[in-house]
């Protein structure tokens, strides 16, 4: 039994070895077959794609190159499926089904390419047929008939038509170019009006391609269509035309004279990219169907990519909606703040204007009395004068602020006497201080230059405003103004000065300081009712200093007092850098507004 068992095992092993050798031979045969099929398929695929993509992109239905290219790709697909069928023992049915499907793709693909080409051409034709005649009428209205081949590019009619063409192109983004042409005495077509053309829509005319075509330059392309248009026919190109500006689909319409005759032709170009793209997409779609016949995994992968793209798009839309909601919230807050500020401003202005006007009218009525004693007449006149000056100052503040908002406020840097500027401002404020029983002193630090480069009028107005406010909001004590050097250059000369106005008045809290330099606002509305004012003085003062390239800073403590510090450049370079200072001031205002918006959003 043992010997028989051993013999049986040996036979089994030998049979297994033979079977393995047989399968190994078959495996090697399939491998060789697969390699040959792969190489053949790749060659056929490359050949088919070359045939499809190398033909004229705008070829319509019936192009044998389309049929041949799709047929070659179909054979390649059949070879791949034959290889797969042999490898997986799928039989001939799969190959037969693929053959039928490929034949259907050949016919359907060719028809589809033709349909897409015609559809794209019809869309462009509809747009051109509506725009070209309208442009021709406009060209006639602007006097195109009066522009000859020897016309100057400075003639009014030519310039008017050039500007009109730019406007037409800007209003019709689908139009690539608009131009007019006319035959010379030799029968050669020449350009008449062809403006600069912003082909890439970036707002800049770059390179020779986008520059204006000179009057009389020869037009070599599409002349047969121009000849037809010259006979009074509106013509649409059947296929794109290529010239030195690119590849276009054009329409040509006649431009008529006042007597009804044709004097020139107007051309309207559309980019041929939409047409060629439609044909290319149709061809690639047919190729895609062949690929689907070979494998479905590509479609699955495409669905996955599409799903991820939709998810990303959904997230992007969600983020956008959230940002828009935040921006709307900020805009609503700003609108409410502006409405509140303007409401308070109007209420304050009513009081500020009505009070002096009432006094002026009342005292004028009394001055009419001929029996009024001279002493009373003089007192009443002084009261009228005082109230009139108050009204004038109020109006000046509003006008100055309006000029600043419109960007028309300017400063003039001159060689100025700093001590005279400070003395003039102090004298005006000192008269008000003495009436209230307050002191007003000036404190000059060492080495303060007597002569500076600044705008004396604006700097004096700023100091008068700061000193006047300090006196107005102070009941006891007084006001001190300190003048010193803020920064020096390498030679020790003053580059900028600092002027600090300190008072012992009602003081300011941090919240009040934040509101202080906003238009039409004061520290709070109770201050406006108690002390008067429009809320524009400090805003105007700050803008003046910023126009001079300086800064204004406020500090204070409620019940203790406040300090306003002005730093302004005073060296000779300030005059040369004045424009830069103005731009920096505007930029600083924009940055401050952006910072306020960010602060509100964070809150």
Number of C-alpha atoms within 10 A of each C-alpha: 6 7 8 9 10 11 12 12 12 12 12 12 12 12 12 12 12 12 12 12 12 12 12 12 12 12 13 12 12 15 13 12 14 19 13 13 19 16 11 15 21 15 14 21 21 14 15 25 18 12 18 21 15 10 14 13 19 23 17 20 18 12 15 11 18 26 21 16 25 28 19 21 28 28 21 25 26 23 21 19 23 21 20 18 16 15 15 9 9 13 13 13 10 14 21 14 13 21 18 10 15 24 16 11 24 23 15 14 25 24 19 20 27 22 17 23 25 20 15 18 23 13 12 23 20 11 14 25 17 10 16 23 20 12 21 25 15 17 23 18 13 16 15 24 17 12 18 14 17 9 14 13 14 9 11 13 18 24 15 15 23 20 13 17 23 18 11 17 19 16 10 11 12 14 20 21 25 25 22 22 28 25 21 13 7 6 8 15 22 20 21 27 26 22 23 20 23 19 20 11 11 8 10 12 16 14 7 10 15 17 14 14 18 15 21 20 14 17 16 10 13 16 12 11 21 27 17 16 23 25 14 19 14 19 23 21 16 15 17 21 15 13 11 7 11 12 15 21 24 28 28 31 30 28 28 20 16 11 6 8 13 18 19 26 28 27 25 24 22 23 19 22 14 16 26 20 16 22 26 19 15 21 24 17 16 23 22 15 15 24 17 14 18 19 13 10 11 13 13 11 11 11 12 12 12 12 12 12 12 12 12 12 12 12 12 12 12 12 12 12 12 12 12 12 12 13 14 12 14 16 13 12 14 14 12 12 12 15 12 14 19 15 13 20 22 14 15 21 19 11 17 19 15 13 13 19 17 12 16 20 12 13 18 16 10 15 18 10 10 9 9 11 10 11 9 12 19 12 12 19 16 13 17 20 13 14 19 16 13 16 18 12 13 18 13 12 18 17 12 17 20 14 13 16 11 8 11 9 15 16 19 14 21 17 15 17 15 20 15 14 18 19 13 15 20 21 13 13 23 20 12 16 24 13 8 16 12 17 15 23 12 14 12 14 10 9 11 18 15 10 15 24 22 26 21 21 14 21 22 20 18 22 23 21 18 25 26 19 19 28 26 17 18 20 16 15 16 20 26 18 22 15 20 19 21 16 16 13 10 7 6 9 14 20 20 21 21 19 21 21 21 22 28 22 24 20 21 21 15 14 10 16 17 12 15 21 23 15 19 25 26 25 20 14 16 10 13 21 13 9 10 16 20 22 26 21 26 22 17 23 24 19 25 26 24 22 27 30 24 20 18 20 13 17 15 21 15 13 12 12 19 24 22 18 19 24 22 26 23 28 19 15 11 22 20 10 13 19 16 14 19 22 13 15 22 16 12 13 13 12 12 12 12 12 12 12 17 12 10 13 12 7 6
